[in-house]
Amino acid sequence: MNLPLISIIIPTYNRAHLISETLDSILLQTYKNWECIIIDDGSTDDTDFLLDNYTKKDDRFQYYKRPKERPKGPNSSRNFGFEISKGEYLKWFDSDDLMHINLLENQIKVINDITECIVCKVVHYDFQNDKFLKENKIYSDNLIEDYLVGKIAFYISGPLWKRSFINKQKELFDETIKNLDDWDFNLRMLYQEPSIIYLEEPLIQYRVHEASLSNEIGKLNFEEIQSEFKAIRKHLLLIRENKKANSKKIKLYLKNRHKSILREALVENDMHKFYYLKELLILELQLFKFLEMTKSIVGFIIYSIFKKGYKLL
């Protein structure tokens, strides 16, 4: 039996202190027919030296620098990795996460003639404190709407995609988005209604640590928050065109995200709090939530003066 080649594509930036564990988890895979393409996004640490050792140790590892003419960021690196990959199946992966020893084998063994995606569960894990945090949900009878509002998540690493399906897509990773990039990519793939097999096994450890991009929203990183809002608005436009979901639900989700971030910005006295208020009021106006608009303004003013009134928001 001919075992199909799996291309594992990993963008990395200054992860020399973490990527060894990721690559070692790939070396331990029980499924052996893979190539691993690592795209360096301009690291200034010891990534070069480290990856040189891995490529010498096993020629299934390939190490490239992101071409200078392409924009900086993991998405352009993911797209470039795809372009030079050869596998019949594709596994985009992050440079700080870990594969269970049977990940590739368990995903590849369930494929059939019509399978275009095999997705498994991902475990959030705090390695510093050796602590399990949570496990994602991957299946729903209302998949697209639940994915839109965050009840379902595949992440970057959960799916194994069939190349013939990916080749049909007009756009892969959006190189203008820095946050919610996996959410954006997976949703656009789901709009195309791929044939999916779900594995209710947690076969990936998603590393949660201080430098995780997923923590940037909690730090009120303005650039990352703007990128999140941009991604959500992009899909508001897409679902108005494709009718794959109720646009009002995603607008409500966006409103609630604005409200959550505004609350945190008020508590932290963040310099962008007026911007978040303006964006929230625009959404409440579009949804005809006039009472909520009043509460938002009053709550903002009262908290700004008296540090009370948080619950009005």
N, C-alpha and C positions, 0 to 999 in steps of 0.2 A: 504494500500500500504506500502510495506517495503521500508524504506528510506535507501540507502546504506551508510555505514560508510565512512567518509572522514578522512584520517590521515593527519594532518598538522605537518610537520617536520621542526623544527627551530634550527639551530646551533647558539650558542651565545658565545661571549667572551667579558667580561667587558662592557656589555651594560645595567647595572642596572639602569642607568639614562634614558634609552630609552625604554627598553623592556616592561615596564608596559603599555605604550600606545599601543604597538602591541598586547599584550595579552588582553587588554580591548576591542580592536576592534574585537577580536575573540569571546569574551564573548557576544558581541552585535549582533552576526550573527543571522539572521532570520532562517537560517538552523541550526538545533540543534544537528544532529547526527554526531558528530565529536569527534576525540581524538586529542590532541595537545601534541606532543612529543618534549620537549626541551632538546637539548644535549649541555652541558657546555663543552667548549673546553679548560678549565683550567683557568677560571676567578679568579681574585684576588680582585675584588670589592665586593659589597653586593649582588651579584647574588644569592648566596645560600639562604640568608635570605628572599629575595624577592620571589623567586620561591617556597620556603617552604610555604609561605602565599597563593600563588595561588593554589598549589596542595591541601591545606587544604580547601580552599574555594570552589573548584570545582574539582571533581575527574576525569574529562575529561582531565585535565592537568597532564602530567607525566614529571618528571624531572630526567635526568640521567647525569652522568659524562662520557665523552669520555673515553673508556677503555685505560689504560696506554700503552698497547702493540700496539695501533693503532697510526699512525702518527698524529701530531698536525695539525690542519687546519679544515676549515669548510666542506671540501669535505669528509673527513673520518667521521666527525660527521653526515653529511647527509646520508652517506651509512649505518652507524650504526643505525641511526633512522629508515631507511627503513627496516632494518633487524628485528627490534622489533615491527614494526607497524602491524596493523591488518586490516586496511581499504581496501575496494574495490577500492577506489580512493585515489590518493596521491597528496598532495599540499605541495611542498617544499616552504618555506617562509623565509624571512630575519628578523632578530630580531630588526630592526629599522623601518620597513615599516608598513603601516596600511591598513587594509581591509575595503572596503565599506561595510556597514551593510548588503547588499544583495549579496555580492560576491559569497559565496558558493551556495546560493539558485539559483542565476541566471546561474551559471555554471552547476549545477547538473540537472536543469529542462529541459535542451535542449538535454540531452544524449539520444541516441537510441542504438539499439542492436550492431551497428558496431562502435560506437564512441570510440576512444582510447585517444583522447586529446581534451579538450576544453580550448581555450586560449582567454584571455581578454586583453584589453589595460591597460597600466600602465602610471600614471601621475608622472612626476618629480616635486617635490614640495620642496620649501625652507621654512621650518616651522619657521625658525628664523625671516625671513622677511615677512612671510605670503604671499608667492609669487608663482604663477604657473610658471613653467619653460618651460616644453615641454611635448608632448605626443608621445608615440612610435607608429610605424607602424607595424602591425602584419600580413598583407596579401599581397601576390604578386603572379602574374602568373608565376614568375620565382623564387620560394621560396628559394631554396637552395643557388643559386648563390647570391641572394640579402641578404640572411642571412650571408653568408660567408663574404661579404664586408660591413656589418653593416647597410644596408638600412632597414633591418627588424630585430626586436629584440623581444624576448619573456620574457627575464630576467629569474631569478629563479622562481619568484612568479606568472607570468602570466598564465602558463599552469596548468590545472588539469588533471593528467594522470590516465589512467585506469591501475590497478595493473596487470592484465593479460598481458598487453602489456609490461610493465616494467619488468615483470618476464622473458620475453624472451631474454632480453638483456645480452650480455656477460660481459659488463662493465657499471657501472653507473657513478658516479662522479670520475674523475681522481684525485687521491690523491697526484699526483706529480705536479699539476698545481695550482697556487695560484691566478692567474688573468685570466680573460676570461673563468672562470670555467663554468659559465652558458652557454656561447657561445659554448664551446666545448661539453657540455652535450646535449644541445638542438639540435645542428647540427647532432650529432651521432644518436639521436632519429629520426630526420627528414630523415636521410639516409635510415631508415627502412620503410619509407612511411606510417606513421600512418594515420588513418582516423581522420581528424581534423575538429572541428566546431569553427568558429571564432566569437567572440562577440566584436562588435565595440563599446564597452562601457568601459570607464576608471573606473575600479572597485578597483584599488589598488593605493595607494599613496607611491611613491618611495622617501624616505627621502634623500635629498641632504644636506650634512653637512660636516664640515671640516674633520671629522674622517672617512668619507666614503672611502671604498676601491677604489671606482671609481675615487677618487681624487688623488690617489697615482701616476698615470702616469703623471699627471700635475705637481707633485712635483719632477719629475725625480727620482722616487724610482727605483733604478737599478734592484732590485730583482723582482719587479712587472713587469717592462718592459721586462726583460728576460723571465718571465713566459708568458707574452703575445706573444712574438715572438715564444716561444716553442710551444704554443697552435696552432698558425697559421701554423707553419711548420708541425706539426702533421697532420693537415687537408690537407695540400698539398700532403702528402703521401697517405692519405686515399682516396682522390678524384682521384688520379692517378690509384688507384686500383678499386674503385667502379664506376668511370666514371659518377658520379652524377652532375658534374659541370666542367667548363672549368678551368683547373689548371693555365693557364696563367693569368686569371683574379685575382685569389687569390694571385699569385706572384706579380702582379702589385700593388695590395692592400697592400701587405707586404712591397714592395719597398716604397710606398708613406708614410706608417706609419714610416718606418725608416727615411725617409727624414724629416718628420714633427718633430720627436723626435730629430734628429740631429740639426735642426735649433734651437730648444729650448735649447739644450745642449750648442750650440755655444753662444747664447745670455747670458746664465747663467754661461758660462765658466765652465761647469760641467766636473768633472774629467774623465768621461767615454766617452767624445766626440770622441776620437780616435777609441774606440771600435765601436761606432755607425757609424762612417765613413767607417771603414773596412767592417762591415756587409752590409752597403748600396752599396758599390762598388762590393761586391760579387754578390748581387742580380742584379745589373745593368749589370754585366758581363754575368750572366746566361740568362738575357733577351736580350743580344746583344745590349744594350743601350750604345754604346761606346761614343757618343757625350755627353750623360748625365753623364757618368763617368768622362769625362774631366771637365765638368761644376762643378761637385761635388767637385773634387780635387781643382780646381781653386777657387771656391767659399769658400771652407774651409780655404785655405791658406790666401786669401785676407781678409776674415772676422777676422781670427785669428790675423792678423797683424794690419789692419786698422779699424776694427770694421765696415766694409762696405762690400758690395757684397752679402748680405743676399739673394737677389732675384736670384742669380745664382744657388742656391740650389733648 
